[in-house]
Amino acid sequence: MSAEKDRPWVMRTYAGHSTAAASNALYRTNLAKGQTGLSVAFDLPTQTGYDPDSPLARGEVGKVGVPVPHLGEMRRLFEDIPLTGMNTSMTINATAMWMLALYQVAAEEQNPGMDPTEVAAQLAGTTQNDIVKEYLSRGTYVFPPEHSLRLISDMISYTVHQIPQWNPINICSYHLQEAGATPTQELAYSLCTAIAVLDAVRASGQVSEADFGAVVGRISFFVNAGVRFIEETCKMRAFVELWDQITRERYGVEDPKMRRFRYGVQVNSLGLTEAQPENNVQRIVLEMLGVTLSKNARARAVQLPAWNEALGLPRPWDQQWSLRLQQVLAFESDLLEYDDIFDGSRVIEAKVAELVEGARAEIDRVQAMGGAIAAVESGYMKQALVSAHAARRGRIESGEEKIVGVNIFQTTEPSPLTADLDGAIMAADPRAEQAALDSVAAWKAARDQRAVTAALAQLAEDAKSERNLMAATLVAARAGATTGEWAGTLREVFGEFRAPTGVAGAVGAAEAGTELGAVRERVKATGEALGGRLRLLVGKPGLDGHSNGAEQVAVRARDAGFEVIYQGIRLTPEQIVAAAVAEDVHCVGLSILSGSHMELVPAVLEGLRAAGLDDVPVIVGGIIPDSDARALRELGIAAVYTPKDFGLTEIMDGIVDVIRTANGLS
């Protein structure tokens, strides 16, 4: 038993929706319920650097998080929440520097009698700021890798000197697991990212050798935990061992406190099921144990998803339930009273050693390619993740990997939790987009445009030099520039980037079996009846970067004999229609997980009709409530697929049916 009971980890709920005012009310309610930190979810326009009035923001405002297009909305977001006394995590990457600047200025305004440097010194929290994993999984990158790494380095250098309690980056393996990473890949790729970041900071010359240990000490990680909680426990212990070795041997950090592996966690959302969603509660608990049981590898902060996230946006009550799961473990159990219960376990030690050995080999492989950035640009890491994900999907379809309620024990009693499916989730406020548009218009009308123009001109000038961009960013924030203006200025200097999709070279699932062979014959026969090979366009309209499902559909369609047209993420409806026309496709498949399906799908349908392709069937996949699915079918959508439709080969067979029906084939 420990000499004294350990302090609990920071307890957060990942939250933000509709408007800054609505999110602020949610934050204050959650804090009153015992939450000990904030975790801010931003909407996709904010994450990708667009204002609400951008055509690319159509249908996306306030859907998966809160819109923060300018300083006024940052003020509203944290109204009556003293920022100098709060620990705030912001899940933001490409625009992380801008959001940190707005946060800092909002804190200064809350403390008018305090020197700004003193305010900054009291701020505590984290910006995710890991662009590398965005290229591989989440998809909210904006700038090319070289320039993204420069923004990260500038932020780290600034915070080490000015905001010493701030974690300027979360090296994020969370989305790697969501994209299919094995534990070995999760360890290796996130640690390679950390190496790339630290090397860039050291090469920038902005931090002295004497201060470099402090840089290493502020690097944090954001990790995923799956339901295989013994393996996840070992993965976390492997992270601790590998990070200690890397920081000591590669960077010469002698202070063990600076070498400590510090991480927060959200447990796995990938494994949450739409079928029998009540089972997600026990999954979440098991996943939480994987990051809390081992004292020497325990998370510093934990946020849990809600049981109904595979159905749609959780309600405040659902988030409260997840918070209570943490509180029961921390305050009712005896977990925090003991030293590490796994020390000396031969089973745990053997598994940790296996993971460490595998991860070191993969780290060496990536470093031999030139490091994480080179492995992104070549497509190596993305292809490896798509292949690993395809293998996992194949194991689920074959029944080798069992998921209760999905491919085993599917018989169920009616659930009172989902008796009213539309009432079991929360809908984003449909007025949020108009409110954001009005907010931006009013903000621009009231500001000093000359000051904004001058600030953005200085930002562009600094971006062309080697100056740290945080100073110009703070000036732009104080002058009243918007999120879209800040990002747009840097887009003009840095350019944009489209990451490799990983589909072309991905290895499909051998476990798909004889069923795929039968579908392949149907694809071939239908193509011959229509005069050529069947062509399927897989499109991702809007700003949603969750491409895992689209990639797996593309890989399985390729293996089923379709000619697949997949151009990656973040396309406008107009671009998807243009591709359908140019490629003369037989079917269009749209993947949308951001909740913007009711705005973007009709736009694609209208575009196809205007182009004379109203006879081309359209199918849609995503997290789509039943009422929306019915509405989409009434608009002319041929089929709607949701997470419960896990059988990719069955989906391929359904696509053939849709094509045959549309072309009058029996």
N, C-alpha and C positions, 0 to 999 in steps of 0.2 A: 504494500500500500504506500502511496505517496505521503510525504511529510504533511502536505496540505493539499486540499482539493484544487485541481486546476481550474483556471477561469474558462468559461465556455468560449467557443469560437464566436465571431461576429455573425449574427443571424440576419439574413437579408431576404427580401422577396423581389424578384426581377419584375419591375412594374413601370408602367407609363402607357398612356393611351389618349386618344382623342384630342385633348387640349392641355396646355400647361396648367390651367386652373383646375381641371378635373384630376390631373395627375397629382397636383399639390395636395388636394383633399385626400386622395388615396394614400399618399405618403404620410400625412399627419395621422390618419387613421391607423395605418400599420405601425407607426412608432408608438402610438398609444396602446397597441396590443402587445408590445414587448419586443418588437423588432429593434435591433441595435445598430443597424446601418442601412443606408439606402443603396439600391441598385437601379440605375436609371436605364430604361429602354427607350431609345429614340426611334422615330419613324424612319422609313427608308429614304425619303428625300433628305432628311437631316444627315443620315449616315453617308449618303453618297454625294452630298454637296450641291443640292438643288433647293431653290426656294419653292414654296407652294404654288407659285404662279408659273412654274416651268411646265411645258407640255409633258416632260418625262415624269412629273409628279402626279399626273392625273390618276385618281383612284387610290393613291397610296398614302395620302396625308392622314396622319393619326391612326393608321391601321395596326401596325405592329409596335407602336411606341408613340412617344410624344413629339410633336413638331416643335423645334426650337430654331426658327429662322433668324432671330436677332436677340439682342440683349434684353429687350423688354419681355420676351417670353421666358428667358432664363430667370429674370426677376420674379415673374409670376410662378414659375416652377418651384422656387424655394422660398416663397413668401411665408413668413412666420416660422421658418426653420433656420436657426442660427448656423451658418456654414462653418464658422470657426470652431464649433463644438460638435460637428457631424463628421462621420466617416462615410464618404460617398464614392460608390463605384459607378463609373460611366462606361457602358458598353458601346464604345465608339472607336473607330479605327482611322479611316481616311481623313476625317475631319476632327481628329482628336485634339490637335493643337488649337483649333478654333474653339471647340467646346471648353477646353481648359481655360482659355482666355476669357470667354464669357463668364465662366464660373468664378474665376478670380476677380473680375471686375464687379460681378454681383456681390461677392463677399466684401469688397472694398466699400460698396455703397451701403451695405448693412452696418458698416463700422466707420462712419464718417469722421469720428474723432481719433481714429487710430492711423498711424503711418501705414501706407500701402505695403511696405516691406514687412512690417510686423504682422499684418493681416495674412500675407502670403505664407509667412513662417508658421502660422497656426493651422493652415489648411491640411486636412488629412483625407486620403482617398486614393483612388486608382483610375487611370484611364486605360482601357484595354490596349489600343494602339498597336496591335500586332497585324501588320498589313500582310505578312507572308502567308499566314493561314487563310487570309481572305482570297488570295489567288488560288488556293487549293480547295476551299470548301464553302465559305459563307458568301463570298462574292460581292462584298461592299467596298472593294478597292476602287480607286479613281486613277491615281497616277502610276507611271511606270515604276518598277522595283527600285531603281537607283534613287529616284527622287523621293519615293516613299521612305526609304531608309534614311535619307537626309532629314526629312521631317521628324522621324523618330529620334534620330541622334540629337537634333536641335532641342527637342522637348526634354530629353533625358538630361542634357547638359544644363539646360535652364533650371529644371526642377531641383537638381542636385545642389545648385547654388542658391536658389530663391525659394523653393518650396520643399524643404528637406524631408518633410513627413509624407510627401506624395510618392506613390508608386507610378512612375511615368509610363510603364508598360506592363501589361499582363501577357506574357508569352502563352499563347492560348492553344492548348491541345484539345479543348472541348470539341470544336467543330471537326477536328481531324477524326475523332472517333465517330461523330455523326456521319462523316463521309466514308466510313468503312474501315478506318485504320485499325490494325491489330494493336495489342498493347506494345509490341516491339516498335512498330511504326510510330505510334503515338509518342513514345519516349524519344525515339531517334529524331523525328522531324521537328518536334518542339525544341529539343536541345540544340539542334543545328540552327534553328531560328535564333535562339539566344546567343549562340556563338557569332552569328552574322551581325546581330545588333551590337554586341559588346565590341566586336572588331571595328565596326563602323564608328562607334563613339570614340574608341581609342585613336583611330586614324584621323578623326576630325580635329584633334589637337585642342578641343575645347575644355578638356578636363585633365588636370595634372596627374602624374603618377601617384602623388600623395593622396589625391581625392578619388582615385579610380576604385578603391575598395568600397567607397560609399556608393558608387554607381552600381557595382555588383550587388551590394546589400539592399538596394532599392528595386532590383529586378524581381518581379513576382510572376507567378504562373496562374493560369486559370484552366482547371482540369475537369475532365468528364469522369464519371464513375458509372460503370454498367452493373448489371444485375449479378454477374459472376464475382461476388464480393470478396472471395478469397484471393482470386487473381488480381482484383483491383487493389486490395490491400498490399499485395506484393508489388504491384506496379508503383504504388506511391513510395514504398520503401526503396525501390530501385531508383526512382527519381531522386530521392535524398542522397543515395550513394553516388550516383553519377554526377549530380550537380556539385557535390562536395569535391569530387575528383577534378572536374573541369575547372572550377573556379580556383582551386589550389595549384594545379599543374599548368594550365594554360595562361592564367592571369596572375598567378603569384599572390593570391589573397591569403594572408596568414591568419587573420582574425576569424575564428570559427563562427562568430555571430554574423559576419558579413557573408559567409559561405552557406548560411542556413537556407534550405529550400522552403520558400514561403509561397503558399498557394491558397487560392480560393477555389470553390467548386460549385458547379451546378450539376446535379446528377442527370443521368441520361434521359433526354427527351425522345431519342430515336426509338427506344424500346417501349414507349408508351403506346398502348393499343386502343384503337377505336372499338374493337370487339371487346365486350365485357370490360369496360373501362374501369370498373371498380377494382379490378386486379392491379391497376397501376399503383394503388396505395401501398400494397406490400412490396411492389417492385421499388418504389421510391425509398422505402425504409431500408431495404437490403442495400441499395446503392449508397445511402447515407452511411451505413455501417462501414462500408469499404474505405471511407475517408475519415472516419472518426475513431475506429477501434484501436488503431496503432498509435500510441502516444507520440512516438518518435517521428511519425509521418502524418500527423493530424493536420487537417485543413485549418487555416486561420479564419476563413469565412465560408459559410455555406448558404446557398440558396437552392430551394427545391422547387421543381415544377409542380403543377397541380394535376390532380387525377384526370381531368377532362381536357388536357391540352391537345390531345389528338382529335378532339371534337371541335374546338374553336377557342375563343378568348375566355380565360377563366374569370369567374366573378370574384368580388372581394371575399366572399365566404370561402370559396375554393382555395384562395391564397392563404386565408387564415388557417385552414385545415393543414396546409403544408407547413406553415410556421409552427403550429402546435406539435407537429411530428418532431421537429427539432427540439422544442422546449421540453417535451416529455423525456427525450433521450438525455438532454443535458441536465435537467433539474430533478427528475424522478429516479432515473437509473443511477447506478454507482460507477458509471463509466469513468468519470473524471477523478475518481479517488485512487486509482491504481497506476503504477508504472506500466511500461509497455508490456502488454500481456503476450506478445509474440516473441520477445527476446528469448533465444535459446531453442526455438522450435526448428527442428531439422527440416520439416516439410516447408515451412515458410522460407527458411534460408536457402533451400535448394531451388525453389521457384524464383526467388529474388535473383539468385545467381544466374539462372537461365535467362531471365529477362535482361539483366545487365549485359551478359555476354552477347545476346542477340542485338541489343540496342547499340552496343559499341561497334559491332560489325557494320550495322547500317549507317551509323554516324560516320565511320571511316569511309564508307562507300560514297556518301554524299559529299564529304569534305574533299575526296579525291576528284570529284567532278568540278570543284571550285566553290563548294559551299551551298547553302540553302537557296540563295538567289539564282545561282546557275542551275540548280536542280528544278527550280520553278520554271525558269525561262526555257529549259530544254523539254519540259513536260514530264520529266522522270517521276517526280513525286506525285503529280496529279494522276498519271497513268497507274501508278502503283496503288493509289487509294481507290480508283474506280474498279480496278481488278479485284482488290480485297473485298470491296463492297459487293461486287457481282458474286464472288464466292460465298459470301454470307447469305445473300438472297437465295442462292441456289441451295444452300443447306436448309434454309427455312422451307423452301418449296418441296424439297425431297423428304422433309420430316426429320432429317438428322439433327437439326437444331430445333428444339421444341419450344413453342410459345403457348402458354395456357390460354385457352379461349380463342386462339387463332388457328393453329394447326393441330391442336390436341384439346380434348375436353371442351368441345364447342357447344354441347348442349347446355342450356342455361335457363334459369327462371327469369321472368321479366324483372328488370331492375327498377326500383322506385327512383333511383338517381337519374335515370334517363327516360322515365315515362313521358316526360315532355322534353324532347330533344332540343327544341328551339329555346326552351326556358333553362336548359342545363348549361348554357354558355352565355357570355355577355357579348352584345353587339357593340362595335365601335359607334360612336355618335355620328350619324350621317351628316350632321351640320359642322363637323370638325373642319372639313376642307374649306368651306366657305368662311368659317371663323378665322382660319389661318390666312386665307386670301385677304380678308378685311384687315387683319392685323398687320400684314406686310405693307398694304397700301397706306394705312394710317401712319405706320412707322416711317416710311419713306417720305411721306408728305410733311412730317414734323421735324425731320433731321436737317442738319446743315450739309447740303449736298457737296459744297466745296470742300469741306473737311473730309468727307467720305472719299471724294475723288482723289484728293491729295494722299490720303492714307493708303488707298489701293495702289496708287502709282508708286509709292514708296515700297509697298509689299512686292510689287513686280520687280522693282529695281533690286531689292535685296535678294529676291529669288534668283536673279541672274548672277549674283555675287556669291561669296562664301559666308556672308553674314548670317548669324543666327536669326531665324525667321520669327522667333517668339516676340521680339520687341516690336516689329512692324505689325504683327498680328494683334497684339494688345492695343496698339494705337488705332487700328481699324475697328476693333471691338468698341473702344471708347467713343470713336467718331460716329458709330451707328451703322457700319456696314452690315450686310446680311450674310447668312451662311452661303447662299448661292454666289454672292459677289466675291467673297473670300476664295471659295473653291474655283470659281470661274477665272479669277485673276491668275491663280496658280496653274489652271488647265492651259491657259494661253502660253505660259512660260514652259511648263513641264511636258505638256501633251497628255494624252490619255493612253490606256493600255487595255488590251483584251487578252486575258489569260488563256492558256491552252485548255481545251475541254477534257483531254485524257481519254476520249471515247475511241478514237481511231485505233490506237494500239492496245486497248484494254483487252484482257483475257476474259472471255465469257464464262458462264457457269457450266462446268461439265455435268453438274448434278441435275441440270434441267431435264435430261433423260429422253425417253421415247416420245413423250407428249410433244416436245419441241419438234421432233422429226415429223410428226403428223401435221403440225401447224406449218412447218416448212413446205410440205407438199401442197397444202391449201394455198399458201402464198404464191407458190410457183404456178399452180393451175389457174388461180385468179388473174395473175399477171399475164399469162398466155391468153386468157379469154379477153383481156382488155388491150392486148397488143404490145405488151412490154413488161419489164420488171416493175413491181409495185413500189411506189415512192411515198415515203412517210416523212412529213415535215414535223419535227419536234421543236416547238417554240416556247420561249420564256418571255412573255410580255411584261412590261413594267419593270420595277426596280428590284424585284425579288431575286436574290442571289442564291437561294437554296436550290442548288441544281442537282442534288444527289438523285432524286427520283427521276428527273428528266434524263440524266446520264444513264441510269440503269434501264430505262425504257429504250433509249437509243441503242445501247449495247445489245439488249435482248432482241430488239427489232432487226438489227443487223444480223444476228445469229439465226433469226427466223427467215432470213432471205429478203427482207425489205432493203431497198436502197434508202438510206437514212440521210436526211438533211438536218443537221443540228449545228447552229451557228453560235451556241453559247447563250449567255445570260443577257438581261437588260436590253431587250429589243422593244421598239415601239410597235403598236398594232400595224402601222403602215409598213414597217420593215418586214414584218411577218407576212403580210399580204403580198408584198413585192417578191419575197422569196417563193411563196406558193405559186405565183404567176410564172416566175422565171424557171422554176424547176418542174412545172406542170405536174403537181403532186396529186396523188389519189386520196390523201387524207391529211388533215392538219390536227396535230395533238398539242394542246396547250397545257403547260404546267404552271400553276400559281398557288403559292403557299402563304401569301401575305394577306389574304382576305380581300384583295382587290378584284376578284373574279367578276363581280356584278358590274363593274365599270369597264374592265378591259376586254372581257369576252364579247360583249355586244359590239365593241368597237372593231374587233377582228371580223365578226360576222358581217357588219355593215361594209367593211372594206372589201371583203370577198364578194359580196353581192355587187358592189359598185364596179368591181373588176370583172364581172361576168362569171364568177366562180361559185355562184350560189348552189351548184350541184356537188361541190366538193364537201364531204362530210367533215365535221369538226367534233373532236372529243376533248374533254377537259379532265385534268387530274389535280387534286390538291385537298386541302382541309376545307371542305365545303359542307355547310350544314344542309340538312334534308330540304328545308324550305327553299334554299338557294338552288339546290340541285333540281328541284321541280321547276323553278322559274327558268333555269337555263335550258331545260328540255323543251319548255314551252316556246322559248326563243328559237329553237331549231337545233340545239346541241344534240348530237346523236348518242352520246354516252358520257356519263360522269363517273369517274373513279376516285375513291377516297382511300385513306390508309388501310381500311379493312380489306381492300382488294389487293392482297399481297402477292397473288400468283401472277407473275409477269407473263408466263406462257399463256395463261388463260386470257390475259389482257390482249396479247397478240392475236389469239383466236377471235376475240371480240372485235378487234380492229378489222380483221378479214371479213367478219359478218357485216360490219358497218359499210365497208367498201362494196361488198357484193350487193347489199340492199340498195345503196345509192346508185348503183349502175344497173339495177334490174336483173341481176343474176340470181338464179334460184339457189 
